[in-house]
């Protein structure tokens, strides 16, 4: 097949936007912004075929993917396409870690790096981390979190974030804003690095961070020598670029400077991995600074879903990027709210309707922001015997907070005298570790061993430990021993017994003191609250509840089929015919303790990140999207008016993201699109966004949008104003609610909020 024939065949199956990417020149850097479901894999493969048709050697093309499964799938599809087109050599398709592994080996062979063994199991890293902690303790470092369950997970996450960055461990820690109990993490990281280098080992993250540390310190002349050790790529194609971290980006920049041509593909609005080091700013702004002649191409049409999801996605994400547009080019997608106020009942009803329509349960997925929102979902499915597949999280009865409550539930049921009552004999440990008893690590290990052997002696063991302490610590332990002895009186009212236990032992305060961030504290509390609601709802004696849970657990043995359950983070890259979203309450999604997004830059950034997560969630749906919430009368009224709350409003419990999606306006647009236009104006604050959407699709209905704007004191968004203290600014928005507010941008001073009834702003000019 000739190059002309190949290009002609490609053109017939691509959209104009996709064809523009494929035909991009051979020298200029390019940025491709591809919305969810835009066919970017097809486009990338076509671009590679185009390069080969122009005479580019396959060995000069390097394709980077972010995970092994994506790499394997892409390589297979590329190979089939190229073979069918008559090309029998394919470019290199690799993950970043595979590239790093090959690079490290060559650096070792040339004595640029010391030889090191690659260690891939998590246990080895954890063991080395434990050794590093003990070395810090022996040096005299003050470490308050000695219970491994309180610090290990966060420490592993911190290590990954440092390796992904281009900064020191201390600077990374300072930027995270974690609790002071973890202030030993930078020293722990440095100690771990000393042990790692002493033992000549590398873990996965080191495959990139070690070469980066080396090359970042080399002068340009030495860099030229090092570049000869990597493949001679003259064309880089990097997928999911929004997820790149500074280490990966800076390393590639040093290894493949111009004239190597970069083509990056991704969507900043789908970056949801900042917590593990991804930096969306690299794609959003840094790439354009570093590659000043880069050409930007949009892939704005999604073939996954129809106009309803496209309109909602465009409306939501325009809050982050006013120019963003997501066109739903797939089949019509239905969008609805729950038809029952209780999550479990609503979910079961939706699944029944889905199956009655002839669909399979395995074509549905329940997505949640936080694990605690999965508790009522799992319990409802377990009770009705509905099969489900849990992705990426521990099963319900393996969750630490729930097992802790079940341990105290067992004590209420007489478990100290009859250990068979415990769900698992090892659950006795939770009675000693949540909250922690204090004392040395050796003392706690001894107590746990003794308690497992003789649970009935547990109160006496705690009192013995108290005898070796003074003051309030001893007092608290004596009270705890007495409390364990008295819990049996709640046998017939276990919910009350658990509630009093949480309060008496200060378990929620313990969560607060041992969690790195407030969201972790609140998540643990919410998980407990969800389980407590179940215990209250079931009723009956403590032992019967434990027996019922054991029965439900035994019944759910097959997790290979049924409805999919996962967090939104786990759903990235997946799609389902039906998506059901649970946990859409303001303050939980978006998550915040106090909404400061209008006046604090970090809070505003966090809100934008949460919004990206919501955008990812709704764009997983192909045929049906269900919001498992029932709007109140007030919420229903505000959505019909097209209002969007810009801050926390006490009268509203539904997530602001649902309002931003404008479901009622979208429903009216789709009715006009697919059915018969009503001819009446559609109420929506996002009329301008929707008009841009309609203009981008042919054919589309001609519609009119309106939205009431209640101007306070004659001030409107866009007006220039002056304040005695902050100087001149521009009104960026009004917030309706219990206390109507005006938000003003004062430039370097930042955003400020004012009560519209008591503001001292002076209007300078009308908006343009």
N, C-alpha and C positions, 0 to 999 in steps of 0.2 A: 504494500500500500504506500502511495506517495504521500509526502507531507501535505500537499494540497488536498488529496482525498481524505486524509485523516482529519484535518481541520474542518472540512466540509461536513463530515459525519458528526463531529462533536457539536458544531454550531446548531444542528437541527434539534438537539435534545436539551439545549441550555437556554435559560432566560437571558434577556439583554444584559442584566446586571452580572450574571455569572460569566457571560461571554466577554464582558469588559475586563474581568479579572484574568481570564484565560489569555486574552490578547495583549496584556500589559507588556511593555517593552522589556528588553533583556538587560537594562542597566540601572534604571531608577528603582529605589526602594519603594515598597508598597505596603499599605495597611488595609486589610479587608475586615470590615465590621459586619459580622454574620450573625443575624438574630437566630434564636432557637429554631431548629428545624429548617434552616435555609438551604440545605444541600451543600454544605461546605466541603464535605468529603468528595462528592462528585465533582465539584468545582476544582479542588486541589488536584485530583487525579487528571482532570482535563488539562489543567495548567502544566502538569508534568509532561503529559503527552505532547502538548504544544511545544514545550522546550526541546523535547527530543526531535520533534519534527523540524525544528530550526537548526538541528545539528549539534545540540549540546550533548556532551558525553555524559552518560548516566552516572559515572563516578564523580562528576562535578556537582551533583545535586544531593543535598542533604536534607532529609525530612525529619523533623523532631516532633515527638508526641510526649504526652505527660504520663501515660501509664501503659503497662504491658498489654492489656487487653485492647486498648485503642490502637496501639502499634501493630499488633498481630492482625487485627481486622483490616486496618488500612493497607498493610503490606499484601495481604491476600487479595483484596479487591484491586489493588494497583497491578499486581502481577497478572491477574486474569485479564484486566483491561489491556495491558500492554502486549501480552501474548496474542490476544485477539486482533490487535492492531499491527502485529508483525514485528514487535520489539521483543528481543529475547534476553535483554539485560535490564534490570530494574535499578533505580537509585537506592541509596541506603535509607532505610526507614528505621529510626531508633528512638528509644527513650533517652532522656537526659542521663539517667544513671548508667545505661549501657554505653553511652558515649564516654562518660566519666571513667568507667571501668577500663575501657580500652586506652584512654589517655593516661591514666595512672600507671598502667603496665609499661607504656612506652617511656614515661618519665622515670620510672624505676630502672628500666634497662639502660637509660642514658645517665643515671645517677643524679637526676634532678630531684627525685624524691627517694627517701629510704624505702626499701622493700617492706611490704606489710601484707599481712593475711587479711582477706576479706571475710568478715564474720557477719552472717545474715540472720542469725536467730536473735530474737528479742531477749531471751534469758541471759545471754552473755553480756549484753549492754546493761541490763538491770543489775547483774552481779557486779560488774565493774562500777556502776553507780553506787551500789551499797558500799563497796570498798572505799570509794572516794569520800562518801559521807563519814565513814568511820575514821578516815585520816583527818578530816576536818575536826571531828570531835576530839581526837587525840591531840590536835594542835591547840585545843581550847576554844574553838569557835562556839558561840552561843547559838544553839539550834533548838527552837521550841517545838518543832514538829518532828518528833522522833518516831511516831507511828507511821509506818511506810504507806499505809492506805491514805494518809492525809497529804502526802507530798509527791509520791512517785509519779502519778499520772501527769501532774503539772510539770514536774522536772523533765520528763521525757519530751513534753510539748515545748518547753523552754529550750532544750537542746536543739530540737529541730528548727526553732525560730532563729537561734543564733547562727546555725549552719546555713540557713537560707538567706541571712542578711549579709551586709557588707560593713557591719559595725561590731564593736566589742560586746562581750556578754553583759557588761555593766550598763552600757547604753541601751541595749535591747531591753533589759529588765526595767530600767527607769521609764522607758517609753510604754511599757505594758501597764503600769499603774497597779501592779498586784499588791496584795497585802504584805505588811511588814514582816509577817511570820516567814515569808519566803525570801527575805533579803540575803540569805546565804546562797541562793541559786547561782549568782555569778562566780563565787568562790568554788562552789561545787562543780560548775562547768570547767573552770580552769584546772581543778584537781583531776577531773575525769580526763581531760586532754593530756595531762602529764602521764597518767596511767596508760592511756591508749598508745601514746608514742613510746612509752617505756616497753610496752608489750608488743609493739610493731603490729598493730591491727587497724583495720578500717571498718567502719560500719557504712551502711548505704549512703548516708548524708555526706560522709567524708570523701566519697568518690568525686564530688564536685567541689566541696569546700577546701580540700587539700590542694588541688591544682589551682583554685582561685587564689588562695592565700599565697601560693608560690608566685604566680604570674603577676599578681597585683603589686608585688614588691620589686619586680625586675625592670631594669631600664629597657628602652625600646630595642636596643641592639640585641639584648638577650632574648627579648620576646620574639624577635625574628627567628632565632634558632629554635625556640620552643614550638613555633607555629609549623615547623617542618615535621613535627611528630604527629600532627592531626591530619585527617583526610583532607585532600585538596578540594574542598567544596567551594564553588564559585556562585552557587545559588542555594540560599537557605529558605526553606519553607517551614514555618513554625506554627503548629496548630494550637488552639486553646491558649493563645498568647496572654490573655487576661490573667492567667494563673501563674505567670512566670514570677520568679523571685529575684531579688537583686543579685544574689550569687550567680545564678544561671545566666542572667542577662549580661552582667559585667564580664563574666568569663567568655561568653560567646563574642562579645564586642571586641575583646582583646585578641581572640583567636581568628576572628573573621571580619576584619575591618574592610572598608572599601578598597578595591572595586568589587568585593563580594556583594552580590545583590540579595537583599533580605526581602522576603514577603511574609508578613505576619498576619495571622488569621485568628479572630476571636471576637468577643463581645464584652466590653468592660462591664456592662450591666449583668453579666453572668459570673462575675468574679465573686465567689462566696467562700474562698479559702484563705482569707487574710489571717485568720487565727493560726494558720500553720506557715505563714511567711509570704504568701502571694501578695504582690503589690500592684493593684489595678492602675496606679498612677503611671507605671512604666508604659502601658499601652495608651492610656488616656493622654498623657502629655510628654513624657520623657522621650519616647521614640521619635516624636516629631521634632524635638529639640536636637537629638543626636543625629537624626537623618533628615536634615532640613528640606530636602527636595522630595520627600516621600509623597506618593499619590495615594489618596484615600478612596476606597471603593466600598459602597454599601451593598450588602446582600440583605435586603429588607423584607423579602417575602418568605414566609414560612409555609412549607407544604405539609406541616403536621396538623394544623388546626384551622378552623374557619374564622370568619370575621369577628365573631363574638369575643374570642380569646385575643385576637389581634388588636381589636379596639381597646379591650381592657388593659392589655399589656402596654400599648402605646400610651394610654392615659396615665397609668401608674408610673411608668419609667420616665415620662416627661418631667416628673418632679425632680429627677436626678439630671436629666439631659433634655432640655427643651426641644432639641432637634431630633431626638430619637423617634423612630417610627418602626412598628412591627406589623407587617401586612399579613393577615391570615389568608393564605392561598389554598388551604386544604378544604376538606369537606366541612359542612356546617357543624358547629360545635354547640351543644346545648349547655346553658349555664343556669343553675338554680340554687336556692337556699334550702336548708334542712326543713323538713316538715314536722319536726317534733323538737321540743325544747331540750330534752336530755340527749347528750351526745351518743350514748350507747343505743338508745331507741331509734334515734334519727339514722344512725349508721345502718342498723339492721333493716330498717324500712327501705333505705336506698339500695342496699344490696339485694333485697328481695325483689324490688322492682326491676333491677338490672337483670337478674336471673330470669324473671318472668318474661322479659323481652327477648330471651333466647341467648343472652350473653354468658360468658364464662366468668366465674369469680376471679380467676387468674388474670383477667384483663383489667382488673380494678386495682387501685392502689390508694391507701390512706397515707397522707403525708402530714407530718407534724413539725413544728419548729423545735419543740422541747420534748425530751423523753417522757416527762410527767404527763403530757397530753396523750401518750400512748397507753397509760394505765387503764382508764375507763374503756378505751377501745378494745384492748386485749381481754379484759374481764367480760365485756359484753359478748365478744365472739366466743370465748371459752364457755360461757354459760349456755349459749345456744348451739354449741358444737359446730360452729362455722369454721372451716379450715382456714388457716392463714400462714403466711410466710413472713417471718421477722428478719429484716435485713440489717446487719451491722450493729445491733444492740443486744444486750443480754436479755434472755427471756424474763418475763415478768417476775417470776418467783426466784430469780437469781439476782435481782437488783438489790444493792446493799441496803438502801433505806427500807425497802419492803421486807427484806429478811430480818432487819433489825426489829421492825414492828412485830413481825411474826414471832420473834424470840420472846419479846415481852408478852405477846398474846399467849404463848405457851406457858409462861410463868403464871399468868392469870388463870390458865386452865389446869394448874397444878403440876407443871413440868419439872419443878425442882425435886418433887417427890417421885414423879413418874416421867423419866426422861423420854419415854416412848411418845409423849405428846408433841415433842419438838418436831417441826417439819424435817429438820436434819439435825443430828446430834451435835454437829459442829456449830450450830447456831448459838450455843451457849457463849461462844466467843463474843458475840455482839453485846451481851450483857456486861462485858468488861471493857469493851473498846469504844462503845458509843453511849455516852461520852467516855473519853479515855479516863482511866483511873489515876493516871500520873505514875510516879515511881520510875524506876529504871526499866530499860528494855528487857533486861534479864528477869526482873521481878514480874513483869507482865507476861512474859513467855511461860514462866513457872506457874503463875496463876491460871493461865488459859489451859495448860496441860492438866492441872489438878481439877479444874472445873469440869472438863470433859469427862474425867473419870468419876467424879463425885459431885454432880450438880447440886445435890441437896445440901452440901456444905458451903455453897457459894457465899451466902451472907456472912458466915464465920470467916471465910477467907478474906473478904473485903474488910472486915473488922480487924483482922490480924494486920493487914496492910495499914489500916488507919492507926494502929497502935505505934507504928514506926514513924508517924508523921506528927506535925504540930499544927496548931492554929486552925484556920478555916478549912484547910485541906482535910485534916482529920475529921472535922465536924461533918463535912460534906460526905465523906465515905461512910461514917456511922449512919447518917440519914439515908444513904443509898441502901445499905444493908437492911435497915428497918423497912424501907419501902418495898424491897423485893419480898420480904416476909409477908407484907400486908396485901400484896396484889391479888391474892386469892379471893378477896372480898368482892372483886369486880367480875367474878366468874359469869354472872348472869347479865352483866352490863359491860362487855369488853370494850366497847367504843369509849365509854366514860373512863375506863381504866387506862386505856392508851392515851387519851387526851391528858389525863392527870399526870401520867408518866412523862410525857413530853414536856409538860410545864414544870413538874417537880424536879426532874433531873437536868433541866436547862438544855435539852437536846438541840433545840433550834439555835440557841446561843452558841452551842458547840459547833454546829454547822457553820455559823458565821465566822468563828475564830479559826476554823481549819480550811476554809475555802479561799481560793486565790482571788476570786472576783465575786461581786454581788450576785451576778446571774447564776453562779454555781450554788450559792446559798439558797436563793429563791427556788431554784430547780429542785434541790433536795427537799425543801419545805413543801413545795407543790406536789412532789411525788408522795410524801407522807400524807398530805391532805387528801389526795385522790384515793389512797388506800383506806384512809379513815372513813371517807364517804361510803366506800364499799362496805366496810364493817358495820356502819350504822344502818345502811340500806338493807343488808341481809338480815340483821338481827339474830337473835338466838344466843346460846352460850358460846364461850370462847372455844371450847374443844370442838363443837360442831362446825364452827367456822373454819378451823384448821383442817378438819377432816374434809370439808367441802372443797377447800383450796387444793388439798392433796389429790382429791378425785379429779378436779378440773385439770390439774397438771398432768395426771396420768392419761387423761383422755386426749390431751393435745400432744401426741407423740410424733405426728407426721407434719413437718414444716416444709415439705417440698412442693406443696400445691396450695391453692386457695388464694384469697385476697392478699396482696402485698402490703406490708406495714413497714414504714421507714421514715427517718427524718428527711427533711428537704435536702440537706447536704448529701445524703446517700442517693437521692434521686437524680442528681446531676448526670446528664448524658442519657437518661432513660426516658421512655414515653409509655403511656398507657391509654387504653380506650376510655377508661373512666378514672378520674382523679377526684378524691374526696379530701378536702382540707379541714383539719381539726385544730382547735386551739387559737382561733383568730380573735383574741381579746386584746384590746388596747392595754399596753403596759407589759404584755407578755409577747406580743408580736405586732408592732415592734416592741422589743424588750427595753425597759428602762425603769430605774427606781424613781427618778424625778425627771420629767421632761424638760431638758434644758437646750433642746435642739435649736431654738430660735436665738439663743444668746451665746452658745458655747460651740466653738468650731469642732471640737472632738465629738461632742454629742451630735452635732449635725452630720459629721462623717459616719458615726455609728448608725444614725437613722437611715442614711443613704445605703449603707451596707445591708441593713435589715430589709430595705425596700428591694434591693437586688435579689435577696433570698425569696421574697414573695413573688417577684417576677419569674424566677426560675420555677417556683412551685406551680403557678397557673399555666405556664407554657409546657408542662409535661402532658397535658390533656389533649387527646385527639378528638373524641366524640362527645364527651360529657365532663363538665366541671361542676362539682357540688361543694358549696360552702356549708360546712356542718355547723352552722349557727342560725338562730332564729332572731331576726332584728326585732327590737322593741318598737312600739308605736312611734316613739320620737325618732328612732333611727330610720324607720321606714319613711317617715315624713321628710327627713333631711335628705335621704337618698333620692326620693322622688323630685325634690327641689334641685338636685344636682350639687348640693353643698359638699364641701370638703373641710373637715375640721383640721386646722393647722397646728393644733396643740391638744394636750390632754383636756377633755371636757368631762366633768363629773357625771353628767347625765347620760354619757355614752359609754358602752362597754365594748362595742364592736370595734375591731381594729380600724384605724384610719386608712389602712391600705385598701380595705374593701370600699370605703367611700371614694378613694382616689381612683379605683377601677371603674367607678360610675356605672354599676350594673344596670340601673333602671334606664339610663340614657342609652346604653349599649343595646338593651333589649328592644327599645323603640327603634333604634337605627336598623337593627337586624330584621325587625318586622317590616320596616319600609323596604329593606333590601330584598328579602326573600318572599314577602307576602304583598300586602296592599298598603301603600303609604297613607297615613291618616291626614297628612296635610297640616297638622298643628305643630307649632314650634316645640322643640325638645329642650327641656330644662337641664342645663349642664354647665358647670364651671369650666369644663374642658372643650367647649365648642370649637375653639381655634384648632386644637389638636385633632378633633374629629373631622373638621373641614379639610385639614391637610391630608388626613387618611383617605377621605372620599376623593380628593383630587388626585391621589396617587393610584387609584383603582379605576379601571374602565371596563364595563359601565358601572356606575354607582348612582344611587338616588340623589336628588337635589333636595337638601334639607335645610331648615332654619333652626338655629340654636339661640337660646337666651338664658340669662342667669341674673337673678336679682342681686344687686350690689347695694348694701346698706351703708352709705357714706356717713361717717360720724364726724361732726364738726366741719363738714365740707371737705374732708380730706379723703383722698383716694389713692390706690396704688399707682405709682409713677409720679406723684406730686413731690416737688422739692420743698424741703422744710428746714428750719433752723432751730436748734436747741441751745439754751444758754450755756450748758456744760459741754455738750458733745459737738457743737458746731453744725455745719451744713450736712444734710443727708437726703436720702430718697426713700419714700415709703415703698416697701416691697410687697407687703400684703396686709390684709386685715384678718383677724381671727374672731370668728363668732363663737359665743359660748356664754357661760355664766357671767364672765367678765370680758366683754368685747375688748380686744387689744389691737394696737397698730404696731407693726414691726418696721423699723427704720434701719437702713444701711448707712452707717456713718463712715464708710471707707476704712481707714486704718483702725479706727476705734472698734469697728465690727458692728454686728446687729444688736439693736436694743428694742425692748418691748415696752409699750406705754398703754396705760388704761385710757381708752378713748374719751372717758368722761372727765378725766382729771389731767389730761396732757397739757404741757406748756409749749407745744410745737407751734411754730409760726410758719404759715404757708408762704412759699416764695414764688411759686409759679404753678400753672396748670400742667397736667401731663400732656405729652405730645399726642 
